[in-house]
Amino acid sequence: MASTGRRQQPPITIRSARAVELLRTLVSPGRSQAEVIEQALEQMASHRPSLAALLTPKEPIDVDWEPPRSSLTHRDAGLAD
């Protein structure tokens, strides 16, 4: 069933001669080019950290912060009338 889904998808054009040669060496009898490409993409995705992992700090961050309170007594000299 999965192969019929692949046939309905538009073909991928590989423009790199090096990529075409690598793909030819990786494709063996019984394996399609699509299977080789899918396996390579899955391996790449499994080794790449997720966005959440990249955004998670390596060390704890002190988030005990309070914004400055608004006060008329702390006006800048440049703002005086």
PyMOL Python script that loads the backbone (N, CA, C, O; Angstrom):
from pymol import cmd

cmd.read_pdbstr("""\
ATOM      1  N   MET A   1       0.805  -1.204   0.000  1.00  0.00           N
ATOM      2  CA  MET A   1       0.000   0.000   0.000  1.00  0.00           C
ATOM      3  C   MET A   1       0.846   1.265   0.000  1.00  0.00           C
ATOM      4  O   MET A   1       0.496   2.249  -0.652  1.00  0.00           O
ATOM      5  N   ALA A   2       1.946   1.242   0.722  1.00  0.00           N
ATOM      6  CA  ALA A   2       2.805   2.416   0.788  1.00  0.00           C
ATOM      7  C   ALA A   2       3.413   2.737  -0.566  1.00  0.00           C
ATOM      8  O   ALA A   2       3.649   3.903  -0.881  1.00  0.00           O
ATOM      9  N   SER A   3       3.666   1.713  -1.369  1.00  0.00           N
ATOM     10  CA  SER A   3       4.271   1.964  -2.677  1.00  0.00           C
ATOM     11  C   SER A   3       3.309   2.695  -3.605  1.00  0.00           C
ATOM     12  O   SER A   3       3.750   3.476  -4.447  1.00  0.00           O
ATOM     13  N   THR A   4       1.996   2.459  -3.472  1.00  0.00           N
ATOM     14  CA  THR A   4       1.044   3.184  -4.312  1.00  0.00           C
ATOM     15  C   THR A   4       1.021   4.653  -3.929  1.00  0.00           C
ATOM     16  O   THR A   4       0.844   5.513  -4.791  1.00  0.00           O
ATOM     17  N   GLY A   5       1.197   4.951  -2.657  1.00  0.00           N
ATOM     18  CA  GLY A   5       1.261   6.341  -2.225  1.00  0.00           C
ATOM     19  C   GLY A   5       2.479   7.046  -2.783  1.00  0.00           C
ATOM     20  O   GLY A   5       2.419   8.228  -3.122  1.00  0.00           O
ATOM     21  N   ARG A   6       3.562   6.339  -2.877  1.00  0.00           N
ATOM     22  CA  ARG A   6       4.777   6.926  -3.435  1.00  0.00           C
ATOM     23  C   ARG A   6       4.617   7.219  -4.923  1.00  0.00           C
ATOM     24  O   ARG A   6       5.127   8.221  -5.423  1.00  0.00           O
ATOM     25  N   ARG A   7       3.913   6.349  -5.621  1.00  0.00           N
ATOM     26  CA  ARG A   7       3.744   6.550  -7.062  1.00  0.00           C
ATOM     27  C   ARG A   7       2.919   7.796  -7.363  1.00  0.00           C
ATOM     28  O   ARG A   7       3.080   8.408  -8.419  1.00  0.00           O
ATOM     29  N   GLN A   8       2.043   8.170  -6.448  1.00  0.00           N
ATOM     30  CA  GLN A   8       1.188   9.327  -6.671  1.00  0.00           C
ATOM     31  C   GLN A   8       1.902  10.636  -6.359  1.00  0.00           C
ATOM     32  O   GLN A   8       1.433  11.703  -6.755  1.00  0.00           O
ATOM     33  N   GLN A   9       3.020  10.569  -5.660  1.00  0.00           N
ATOM     34  CA  GLN A   9       3.754  11.779  -5.327  1.00  0.00           C
ATOM     35  C   GLN A   9       4.602  12.215  -6.520  1.00  0.00           C
ATOM     36  O   GLN A   9       5.046  11.383  -7.311  1.00  0.00           O
ATOM     37  N   PRO A  10       4.824  13.520  -6.645  1.00  0.00           N
ATOM     38  CA  PRO A  10       5.662  13.980  -7.758  1.00  0.00           C
ATOM     39  C   PRO A  10       7.100  13.487  -7.576  1.00  0.00           C
ATOM     40  O   PRO A  10       7.579  13.372  -6.448  1.00  0.00           O
ATOM     41  N   PRO A  11       7.784  13.199  -8.678  1.00  0.00           N
ATOM     42  CA  PRO A  11       9.162  12.706  -8.567  1.00  0.00           C
ATOM     43  C   PRO A  11      10.108  13.798  -8.076  1.00  0.00           C
ATOM     44  O   PRO A  11       9.857  14.989  -8.261  1.00  0.00           O
ATOM     45  N   ILE A  12      11.191  13.370  -7.453  1.00  0.00           N
ATOM     46  CA  ILE A  12      12.224  14.288  -6.989  1.00  0.00           C
ATOM     47  C   ILE A  12      13.293  14.366  -8.071  1.00  0.00           C
ATOM     48  O   ILE A  12      13.720  13.340  -8.602  1.00  0.00           O
ATOM     49  N   THR A  13      13.720  15.567  -8.393  1.00  0.00           N
ATOM     50  CA  THR A  13      14.790  15.745  -9.366  1.00  0.00           C
ATOM     51  C   THR A  13      16.094  15.966  -8.617  1.00  0.00           C
ATOM     52  O   THR A  13      16.212  16.901  -7.825  1.00  0.00           O
ATOM     53  N   ILE A  14      17.068  15.106  -8.868  1.00  0.00           N
ATOM     54  CA  ILE A  14      18.381  15.242  -8.242  1.00  0.00           C
ATOM     55  C   ILE A  14      19.298  15.875  -9.274  1.00  0.00           C
ATOM     56  O   ILE A  14      19.549  15.294 -10.329  1.00  0.00           O
ATOM     57  N   ARG A  15      19.793  17.054  -8.972  1.00  0.00           N
ATOM     58  CA  ARG A  15      20.596  17.796  -9.940  1.00  0.00           C
ATOM     59  C   ARG A  15      22.091  17.640  -9.711  1.00  0.00           C
ATOM     60  O   ARG A  15      22.890  18.037 -10.560  1.00  0.00           O
ATOM     61  N   SER A  16      22.476  17.076  -8.593  1.00  0.00           N
ATOM     62  CA  SER A  16      23.889  16.902  -8.283  1.00  0.00           C
ATOM     63  C   SER A  16      24.374  15.560  -8.829  1.00  0.00           C
ATOM     64  O   SER A  16      23.822  14.509  -8.503  1.00  0.00           O
ATOM     65  N   ALA A  17      25.408  15.611  -9.660  1.00  0.00           N
ATOM     66  CA  ALA A  17      25.963  14.373 -10.221  1.00  0.00           C
ATOM     67  C   ALA A  17      26.530  13.495  -9.112  1.00  0.00           C
ATOM     68  O   ALA A  17      26.427  12.270  -9.172  1.00  0.00           O
ATOM     69  N   ARG A  18      27.118  14.112  -8.113  1.00  0.00           N
ATOM     70  CA  ARG A  18      27.678  13.346  -6.989  1.00  0.00           C
ATOM     71  C   ARG A  18      26.572  12.632  -6.225  1.00  0.00           C
ATOM     72  O   ARG A  18      26.730  11.472  -5.847  1.00  0.00           O
ATOM     73  N   ALA A  19      25.459  13.312  -5.995  1.00  0.00           N
ATOM     74  CA  ALA A  19      24.335  12.694  -5.288  1.00  0.00           C
ATOM     75  C   ALA A  19      23.754  11.532  -6.089  1.00  0.00           C
ATOM     76  O   ALA A  19      23.375  10.510  -5.516  1.00  0.00           O
ATOM     77  N   VAL A  20      23.685  11.683  -7.396  1.00  0.00           N
ATOM     78  CA  VAL A  20      23.170  10.605  -8.248  1.00  0.00           C
ATOM     79  C   VAL A  20      24.079   9.386  -8.155  1.00  0.00           C
ATOM     80  O   VAL A  20      23.593   8.259  -8.049  1.00  0.00           O
ATOM     81  N   GLU A  21      25.387   9.598  -8.193  1.00  0.00           N
ATOM     82  CA  GLU A  21      26.334   8.479  -8.096  1.00  0.00           C
ATOM     83  C   GLU A  21      26.249   7.802  -6.731  1.00  0.00           C
ATOM     84  O   GLU A  21      26.274   6.575  -6.647  1.00  0.00           O
ATOM     85  N   LEU A  22      26.149   8.588  -5.665  1.00  0.00           N
ATOM     86  CA  LEU A  22      26.006   8.007  -4.325  1.00  0.00           C
ATOM     87  C   LEU A  22      24.723   7.200  -4.218  1.00  0.00           C
ATOM     88  O   LEU A  22      24.713   6.119  -3.630  1.00  0.00           O
ATOM     89  N   LEU A  23      23.656   7.715  -4.778  1.00  0.00           N
ATOM     90  CA  LEU A  23      22.382   7.005  -4.738  1.00  0.00           C
ATOM     91  C   LEU A  23      22.470   5.690  -5.507  1.00  0.00           C
ATOM     92  O   LEU A  23      21.927   4.677  -5.066  1.00  0.00           O
ATOM     93  N   ARG A  24      23.144   5.699  -6.644  1.00  0.00           N
ATOM     94  CA  ARG A  24      23.313   4.467  -7.424  1.00  0.00           C
ATOM     95  C   ARG A  24      24.096   3.418  -6.647  1.00  0.00           C
ATOM     96  O   ARG A  24      23.789   2.229  -6.726  1.00  0.00           O
ATOM     97  N   THR A  25      25.112   3.853  -5.893  1.00  0.00           N
ATOM     98  CA  THR A  25      25.904   2.879  -5.128  1.00  0.00           C
ATOM     99  C   THR A  25      25.136   2.346  -3.925  1.00  0.00           C
ATOM    100  O   THR A  25      25.391   1.228  -3.478  1.00  0.00           O
ATOM    101  N   LEU A  26      24.198   3.129  -3.394  1.00  0.00           N
ATOM    102  CA  LEU A  26      23.443   2.698  -2.212  1.00  0.00           C
ATOM    103  C   LEU A  26      22.239   1.829  -2.551  1.00  0.00           C
ATOM    104  O   LEU A  26      21.797   1.031  -1.724  1.00  0.00           O
ATOM    105  N   VAL A  27      21.709   1.977  -3.758  1.00  0.00           N
ATOM    106  CA  VAL A  27      20.536   1.198  -4.153  1.00  0.00           C
ATOM    107  C   VAL A  27      20.994  -0.209  -4.522  1.00  0.00           C
ATOM    108  O   VAL A  27      21.860  -0.402  -5.376  1.00  0.00           O
ATOM    109  N   SER A  28      20.392  -1.173  -3.858  1.00  0.00           N
ATOM    110  CA  SER A  28      20.712  -2.573  -4.148  1.00  0.00           C
ATOM    111  C   SER A  28      19.446  -3.262  -4.642  1.00  0.00           C
ATOM    112  O   SER A  28      18.355  -2.709  -4.505  1.00  0.00           O
ATOM    113  N   PRO A  29      19.571  -4.454  -5.213  1.00  0.00           N
ATOM    114  CA  PRO A  29      18.373  -5.164  -5.665  1.00  0.00           C
ATOM    115  C   PRO A  29      17.383  -5.345  -4.508  1.00  0.00           C
ATOM    116  O   PRO A  29      17.758  -5.779  -3.419  1.00  0.00           O
ATOM    117  N   GLY A  30      16.157  -5.018  -4.755  1.00  0.00           N
ATOM    118  CA  GLY A  30      15.129  -5.130  -3.725  1.00  0.00           C
ATOM    119  C   GLY A  30      14.900  -3.840  -2.950  1.00  0.00           C
ATOM    120  O   GLY A  30      13.950  -3.757  -2.172  1.00  0.00           O
ATOM    121  N   ARG A  31      15.744  -2.835  -3.143  1.00  0.00           N
ATOM    122  CA  ARG A  31      15.564  -1.534  -2.478  1.00  0.00           C
ATOM    123  C   ARG A  31      15.385  -0.462  -3.537  1.00  0.00           C
ATOM    124  O   ARG A  31      16.133  -0.398  -4.512  1.00  0.00           O
ATOM    125  N   SER A  32      14.394   0.366  -3.332  1.00  0.00           N
ATOM    126  CA  SER A  32      14.159   1.443  -4.287  1.00  0.00           C
ATOM    127  C   SER A  32      14.944   2.683  -3.871  1.00  0.00           C
ATOM    128  O   SER A  32      15.440   2.772  -2.748  1.00  0.00           O
ATOM    129  N   GLN A  33      15.046   3.629  -4.786  1.00  0.00           N
ATOM    130  CA  GLN A  33      15.702   4.896  -4.468  1.00  0.00           C
ATOM    131  C   GLN A  33      14.953   5.617  -3.355  1.00  0.00           C
ATOM    132  O   GLN A  33      15.569   6.241  -2.490  1.00  0.00           O
ATOM    133  N   ALA A  34      13.621   5.531  -3.376  1.00  0.00           N
ATOM    134  CA  ALA A  34      12.819   6.186  -2.341  1.00  0.00           C
ATOM    135  C   ALA A  34      13.133   5.609  -0.964  1.00  0.00           C
ATOM    136  O   ALA A  34      13.218   6.355   0.011  1.00  0.00           O
ATOM    137  N   GLU A  35      13.306   4.292  -0.872  1.00  0.00           N
ATOM    138  CA  GLU A  35      13.630   3.670   0.415  1.00  0.00           C
ATOM    139  C   GLU A  35      14.993   4.122   0.918  1.00  0.00           C
ATOM    140  O   GLU A  35      15.165   4.369   2.112  1.00  0.00           O
ATOM    141  N   VAL A  36      15.954   4.230   0.020  1.00  0.00           N
ATOM    142  CA  VAL A  36      17.291   4.683   0.408  1.00  0.00           C
ATOM    143  C   VAL A  36      17.235   6.125   0.906  1.00  0.00           C
ATOM    144  O   VAL A  36      17.835   6.456   1.929  1.00  0.00           O
ATOM    145  N   ILE A  37      16.519   6.976   0.189  1.00  0.00           N
ATOM    146  CA  ILE A  37      16.398   8.383   0.581  1.00  0.00           C
ATOM    147  C   ILE A  37      15.660   8.503   1.909  1.00  0.00           C
ATOM    148  O   ILE A  37      16.079   9.272   2.774  1.00  0.00           O
ATOM    149  N   GLU A  38      14.566   7.755   2.089  1.00  0.00           N
ATOM    150  CA  GLU A  38      13.819   7.791   3.351  1.00  0.00           C
ATOM    151  C   GLU A  38      14.696   7.364   4.522  1.00  0.00           C
ATOM    152  O   GLU A  38      14.674   7.995   5.579  1.00  0.00           O
ATOM    153  N   GLN A  39      15.464   6.301   4.339  1.00  0.00           N
ATOM    154  CA  GLN A  39      16.334   5.825   5.411  1.00  0.00           C
ATOM    155  C   GLN A  39      17.385   6.882   5.762  1.00  0.00           C
ATOM    156  O   GLN A  39      17.660   7.115   6.939  1.00  0.00           O
ATOM    157  N   ALA A  40      17.963   7.512   4.758  1.00  0.00           N
ATOM    158  CA  ALA A  40      18.961   8.555   5.005  1.00  0.00           C
ATOM    159  C   ALA A  40      18.347   9.737   5.748  1.00  0.00           C
ATOM    160  O   ALA A  40      18.956  10.279   6.671  1.00  0.00           O
ATOM    161  N   LEU A  41      17.141  10.137   5.348  1.00  0.00           N
ATOM    162  CA  LEU A  41      16.472  11.255   6.022  1.00  0.00           C
ATOM    163  C   LEU A  41      16.112  10.905   7.461  1.00  0.00           C
ATOM    164  O   LEU A  41      16.233  11.746   8.352  1.00  0.00           O
ATOM    165  N   GLU A  42      15.672   9.672   7.695  1.00  0.00           N
ATOM    166  CA  GLU A  42      15.357   9.245   9.060  1.00  0.00           C
ATOM    167  C   GLU A  42      16.599   9.259   9.940  1.00  0.00           C
ATOM    168  O   GLU A  42      16.535   9.674  11.097  1.00  0.00           O
ATOM    169  N   GLN A  43      17.723   8.811   9.404  1.00  0.00           N
ATOM    170  CA  GLN A  43      18.965   8.833  10.174  1.00  0.00           C
ATOM    171  C   GLN A  43      19.387  10.262  10.484  1.00  0.00           C
ATOM    172  O   GLN A  43      19.826  10.555  11.595  1.00  0.00           O
ATOM    173  N   MET A  44      19.255  11.148   9.508  1.00  0.00           N
ATOM    174  CA  MET A  44      19.607  12.546   9.736  1.00  0.00           C
ATOM    175  C   MET A  44      18.704  13.163  10.797  1.00  0.00           C
ATOM    176  O   MET A  44      19.175  13.898  11.664  1.00  0.00           O
ATOM    177  N   ALA A  45      17.416  12.868  10.732  1.00  0.00           N
ATOM    178  CA  ALA A  45      16.465  13.435  11.691  1.00  0.00           C
ATOM    179  C   ALA A  45      16.700  12.896  13.097  1.00  0.00           C
ATOM    180  O   ALA A  45      16.514  13.624  14.072  1.00  0.00           O
ATOM    181  N   SER A  46      17.101  11.646  13.217  1.00  0.00           N
ATOM    182  CA  SER A  46      17.303  11.073  14.550  1.00  0.00           C
ATOM    183  C   SER A  46      18.561  11.618  15.212  1.00  0.00           C
ATOM    184  O   SER A  46      18.662  11.602  16.439  1.00  0.00           O
ATOM    185  N   HIS A  47      19.517  12.099  14.433  1.00  0.00           N
ATOM    186  CA  HIS A  47      20.751  12.637  15.003  1.00  0.00           C
ATOM    187  C   HIS A  47      20.681  14.140  15.236  1.00  0.00           C
ATOM    188  O   HIS A  47      21.537  14.699  15.921  1.00  0.00           O
ATOM    189  N   ARG A  48      19.696  14.783  14.688  1.00  0.00           N
ATOM    190  CA  ARG A  48      19.562  16.232  14.848  1.00  0.00           C
ATOM    191  C   ARG A  48      18.739  16.521  16.101  1.00  0.00           C
ATOM    192  O   ARG A  48      17.675  15.930  16.286  1.00  0.00           O
ATOM    193  N   PRO A  49      19.211  17.413  16.958  1.00  0.00           N
ATOM    194  CA  PRO A  49      18.426  17.744  18.148  1.00  0.00           C
ATOM    195  C   PRO A  49      17.151  18.496  17.766  1.00  0.00           C
ATOM    196  O   PRO A  49      17.108  19.208  16.763  1.00  0.00           O
ATOM    197  N   SER A  50      16.140  18.327  18.568  1.00  0.00           N
ATOM    198  CA  SER A  50      14.877  19.011  18.307  1.00  0.00           C
ATOM    199  C   SER A  50      15.017  20.491  18.650  1.00  0.00           C
ATOM    200  O   SER A  50      15.969  20.895  19.317  1.00  0.00           O
ATOM    201  N   LEU A  51      14.071  21.286  18.193  1.00  0.00           N
ATOM    202  CA  LEU A  51      14.077  22.710  18.497  1.00  0.00           C
ATOM    203  C   LEU A  51      13.964  22.930  19.999  1.00  0.00           C
ATOM    204  O   LEU A  51      14.616  23.819  20.546  1.00  0.00           O
ATOM    205  N   ALA A  52      13.142  22.130  20.667  1.00  0.00           N
ATOM    206  CA  ALA A  52      13.001  22.252  22.121  1.00  0.00           C
ATOM    207  C   ALA A  52      14.330  21.978  22.812  1.00  0.00           C
ATOM    208  O   ALA A  52      14.684  22.667  23.769  1.00  0.00           O
ATOM    209  N   ALA A  53      15.067  20.981  22.339  1.00  0.00           N
ATOM    210  CA  ALA A  53      16.364  20.667  22.945  1.00  0.00           C
ATOM    211  C   ALA A  53      17.355  21.801  22.721  1.00  0.00           C
ATOM    212  O   ALA A  53      18.161  22.108  23.600  1.00  0.00           O
ATOM    213  N   LEU A  54      17.297  22.421  21.549  1.00  0.00           N
ATOM    214  CA  LEU A  54      18.204  23.531  21.270  1.00  0.00           C
ATOM    215  C   LEU A  54      17.880  24.758  22.115  1.00  0.00           C
ATOM    216  O   LEU A  54      18.780  25.512  22.485  1.00  0.00           O
ATOM    217  N   LEU A  55      16.600  24.961  22.422  1.00  0.00           N
ATOM    218  CA  LEU A  55      16.190  26.137  23.193  1.00  0.00           C
ATOM    219  C   LEU A  55      16.285  25.934  24.698  1.00  0.00           C
ATOM    220  O   LEU A  55      16.210  26.903  25.452  1.00  0.00           O
ATOM    221  N   THR A  56      16.447  24.706  25.146  1.00  0.00           N
ATOM    222  CA  THR A  56      16.550  24.430  26.575  1.00  0.00           C
ATOM    223  C   THR A  56      17.931  24.841  27.060  1.00  0.00           C
ATOM    224  O   THR A  56      18.934  24.393  26.504  1.00  0.00           O
ATOM    225  N   PRO A  57      18.005  25.685  28.085  1.00  0.00           N
ATOM    226  CA  PRO A  57      19.313  26.117  28.581  1.00  0.00           C
ATOM    227  C   PRO A  57      20.094  24.953  29.182  1.00  0.00           C
ATOM    228  O   PRO A  57      19.524  24.060  29.809  1.00  0.00           O
ATOM    229  N   LYS A  58      21.398  24.981  28.982  1.00  0.00           N
ATOM    230  CA  LYS A  58      22.264  23.933  29.518  1.00  0.00           C
ATOM    231  C   LYS A  58      22.444  24.087  31.027  1.00  0.00           C
ATOM    232  O   LYS A  58      22.603  23.096  31.740  1.00  0.00           O
ATOM    233  N   GLU A  59      22.418  25.310  31.506  1.00  0.00           N
ATOM    234  CA  GLU A  59      22.533  25.599  32.936  1.00  0.00           C
ATOM    235  C   GLU A  59      21.264  26.312  33.382  1.00  0.00           C
ATOM    236  O   GLU A  59      20.643  27.024  32.593  1.00  0.00           O
ATOM    237  N   PRO A  60      20.877  26.128  34.639  1.00  0.00           N
ATOM    238  CA  PRO A  60      19.667  26.804  35.127  1.00  0.00           C
ATOM    239  C   PRO A  60      19.810  28.326  35.037  1.00  0.00           C
ATOM    240  O   PRO A  60      20.882  28.884  35.274  1.00  0.00           O
ATOM    241  N   ILE A  61      18.723  28.965  34.696  1.00  0.00           N
ATOM    242  CA  ILE A  61      18.696  30.421  34.587  1.00  0.00           C
ATOM    243  C   ILE A  61      17.915  30.977  35.768  1.00  0.00           C
ATOM    244  O   ILE A  61      16.847  30.471  36.112  1.00  0.00           O
ATOM    245  N   ASP A  62      18.459  32.029  36.391  1.00  0.00           N
ATOM    246  CA  ASP A  62      17.774  32.674  37.506  1.00  0.00           C
ATOM    247  C   ASP A  62      16.686  33.568  36.927  1.00  0.00           C
ATOM    248  O   ASP A  62      16.975  34.589  36.302  1.00  0.00           O
ATOM    249  N   VAL A  63      15.443  33.182  37.136  1.00  0.00           N
ATOM    250  CA  VAL A  63      14.325  33.939  36.580  1.00  0.00           C
ATOM    251  C   VAL A  63      13.611  34.776  37.638  1.00  0.00           C
ATOM    252  O   VAL A  63      12.508  35.267  37.399  1.00  0.00           O
ATOM    253  N   ASP A  64      14.227  34.938  38.793  1.00  0.00           N
ATOM    254  CA  ASP A  64      13.640  35.756  39.850  1.00  0.00           C
ATOM    255  C   ASP A  64      13.933  37.224  39.534  1.00  0.00           C
ATOM    256  O   ASP A  64      14.832  37.831  40.116  1.00  0.00           O
ATOM    257  N   TRP A  65      13.174  37.768  38.623  1.00  0.00           N
ATOM    258  CA  TRP A  65      13.390  39.122  38.149  1.00  0.00           C
ATOM    259  C   TRP A  65      12.096  39.890  38.275  1.00  0.00           C
ATOM    260  O   TRP A  65      11.013  39.360  38.027  1.00  0.00           O
ATOM    261  N   GLU A  66      12.220  41.132  38.661  1.00  0.00           N
ATOM    262  CA  GLU A  66      11.046  41.981  38.806  1.00  0.00           C
ATOM    263  C   GLU A  66      11.286  43.250  38.004  1.00  0.00           C
ATOM    264  O   GLU A  66      12.344  43.866  38.132  1.00  0.00           O
ATOM    265  N   PRO A  67      10.331  43.651  37.184  1.00  0.00           N
ATOM    266  CA  PRO A  67      10.535  44.866  36.395  1.00  0.00           C
ATOM    267  C   PRO A  67      10.599  46.097  37.297  1.00  0.00           C
ATOM    268  O   PRO A  67      10.022  46.097  38.385  1.00  0.00           O
ATOM    269  N   PRO A  68      11.289  47.136  36.858  1.00  0.00           N
ATOM    270  CA  PRO A  68      11.364  48.349  37.682  1.00  0.00           C
ATOM    271  C   PRO A  68       9.983  48.954  37.870  1.00  0.00           C
ATOM    272  O   PRO A  68       9.153  48.960  36.961  1.00  0.00           O
ATOM    273  N   ARG A  69       9.765  49.455  39.055  1.00  0.00           N
ATOM    274  CA  ARG A  69       8.469  50.070  39.358  1.00  0.00           C
ATOM    275  C   ARG A  69       8.433  51.491  38.821  1.00  0.00           C
ATOM    276  O   ARG A  69       9.428  52.214  38.848  1.00  0.00           O
ATOM    277  N   SER A  70       7.287  51.861  38.346  1.00  0.00           N
ATOM    278  CA  SER A  70       7.112  53.202  37.817  1.00  0.00           C
ATOM    279  C   SER A  70       7.038  54.186  38.972  1.00  0.00           C
ATOM    280  O   SER A  70       6.290  53.996  39.931  1.00  0.00           O
ATOM    281  N   SER A  71       7.835  55.243  38.856  1.00  0.00           N
ATOM    282  CA  SER A  71       7.829  56.249  39.909  1.00  0.00           C
ATOM    283  C   SER A  71       8.183  57.595  39.290  1.00  0.00           C
ATOM    284  O   SER A  71       9.061  57.680  38.432  1.00  0.00           O
ATOM    285  N   LEU A  72       7.516  58.612  39.717  1.00  0.00           N
ATOM    286  CA  LEU A  72       7.809  59.953  39.210  1.00  0.00           C
ATOM    287  C   LEU A  72       9.092  60.504  39.813  1.00  0.00           C
ATOM    288  O   LEU A  72       9.653  61.461  39.280  1.00  0.00           O
ATOM    289  N   THR A  73       9.569  59.932  40.899  1.00  0.00           N
ATOM    290  CA  THR A  73      10.791  60.434  41.531  1.00  0.00           C
ATOM    291  C   THR A  73      12.045  59.973  40.789  1.00  0.00           C
ATOM    292  O   THR A  73      13.127  60.504  41.038  1.00  0.00           O
ATOM    293  N   HIS A  74      11.929  59.010  39.893  1.00  0.00           N
ATOM    294  CA  HIS A  74      13.082  58.501  39.162  1.00  0.00           C
ATOM    295  C   HIS A  74      13.076  58.974  37.707  1.00  0.00           C
ATOM    296  O   HIS A  74      13.383  58.202  36.799  1.00  0.00           O
ATOM    297  N   ARG A  75      12.733  60.219  37.494  1.00  0.00           N
ATOM    298  CA  ARG A  75      12.705  60.756  36.135  1.00  0.00           C
ATOM    299  C   ARG A  75      14.109  61.146  35.702  1.00  0.00           C
ATOM    300  O   ARG A  75      14.909  61.611  36.515  1.00  0.00           O
ATOM    301  N   ASP A  76      14.402  60.961  34.452  1.00  0.00           N
ATOM    302  CA  ASP A  76      15.695  61.386  33.917  1.00  0.00           C
ATOM    303  C   ASP A  76      15.755  62.907  33.868  1.00  0.00           C
ATOM    304  O   ASP A  76      14.736  63.579  33.711  1.00  0.00           O
ATOM    305  N   ALA A  77      16.964  63.434  34.006  1.00  0.00           N
ATOM    306  CA  ALA A  77      17.150  64.889  33.966  1.00  0.00           C
ATOM    307  C   ALA A  77      16.790  65.437  32.589  1.00  0.00           C
ATOM    308  O   ALA A  77      16.324  66.571  32.481  1.00  0.00           O
ATOM    309  N   GLY A  78      16.996  64.660  31.551  1.00  0.00           N
ATOM    310  CA  GLY A  78      16.693  65.101  30.198  1.00  0.00           C
ATOM    311  C   GLY A  78      15.203  65.225  29.935  1.00  0.00           C
ATOM    312  O   GLY A  78      14.802  65.883  28.975  1.00  0.00           O
ATOM    313  N   LEU A  79      14.384  64.614  30.760  1.00  0.00           N
ATOM    314  CA  LEU A  79      12.941  64.668  30.572  1.00  0.00           C
ATOM    315  C   LEU A  79      12.290  65.796  31.368  1.00  0.00           C
ATOM    316  O   LEU A  79      11.083  66.012  31.257  1.00  0.00           O
ATOM    317  N   ALA A  80      13.070  66.510  32.161  1.00  0.00           N
ATOM    318  CA  ALA A  80      12.503  67.579  33.001  1.00  0.00           C
ATOM    319  C   ALA A  80      11.987  68.709  32.117  1.00  0.00           C
ATOM    320  O   ALA A  80      12.517  68.967  31.037  1.00  0.00           O
ATOM    321  N   ASP A  81      10.949  69.371  32.599  1.00  0.00           N
ATOM    322  CA  ASP A  81      10.336  70.475  31.840  1.00  0.00           C
ATOM    323  C   ASP A  81      11.193  71.685  31.800  1.00  0.00           C
ATOM    324  O   ASP A  81      10.813  72.690  31.201  1.00  0.00           O
TER     325      ASP A  81
END
""", "prot")
cmd.dss("prot")
cmd.show_as("cartoon", "prot")
cmd.util.cbc("prot")
cmd.orient("prot")
